[in-house]
Amino acid sequence: MLRLKRIVKASPRAVILREKDLSGEQYLSLAESALKICRDGGVPLVIHGHPETAGALGLAALHMPLPKLREMTADERGQFKTLGASCHSVSEAMEAQALGCTYITAGHVFDTDCKKGVPGRGLDFLRETVRAVSIPVFAIGGITAENFSAVKAAGARGACLMSSLMLFPDPEGLLKEFQDD
């Protein structure tokens, strides 16, 4: 939780709590702790992949993998003011929007250690995705301060950072590099 405190202190737009290897009960416990840290820091918490946890915590922000989003009913999706999905193609982005998403993440844009051996989809993919939907698109995958201006020029509303924020010694300094762009 110390790392999350440091990240929240850096004032990101939001924190998406992604932890795929926990049981529902373990994730709920983690989310309760994360929610306190995020609320204390004034940063919105977005629950990833666990709509029941979002409901239990009274949160209106949920991010889902698209296959899991497809399984939700319209009423279930409608419970969330902020609803996002992870998309890997233009057609997925269009489907996520049709399912009621208020934003999407599109990726992976650049090569990344998180997807070793799988080439990034590139800036053309990002541009096409942005053009295909009317909701905000956030780039993910290999985003750095050096390539962030190209991501913004491609039309992305912003970017999601994962490994860099978890590994960089100074999360506040890292996010400042993006704000200076």
C-alpha angles and dihedrals in degrees: 000000000000090000091051090050089053092048093049090048087060089062104233117187088252143333119239107203102217116175113147100177100063129093117243091260093049091047091051090053091049091046092052090055093043092049092056091050092046094047091048088052097043093241121133117241118218116198114224120215098339112093090169090059092049089051094047090052094044092241122154096200123088134165119195139184104248095244090056092044089056089058093056120093121239089252091053092049091045092062090075124078089194115041124171137175137197109243131189102181140032091252091053090051091052091048092049090052091049089051090058104264115162092202140359138210113227122201168299090297101170133023111282138179088235088068100032113191094011111107118231116257092235139220094295089061089050093049092049091049093050090050093049098057137045096213125087116279120208117197120227134183127062094000113164136171086254096057098032094094089056089050090052091045088055087060103258114150089221142309141268120229123200120153095027092055092046094048107030110102093225113038091177091054091047094052090046088060088060094046091053090056 
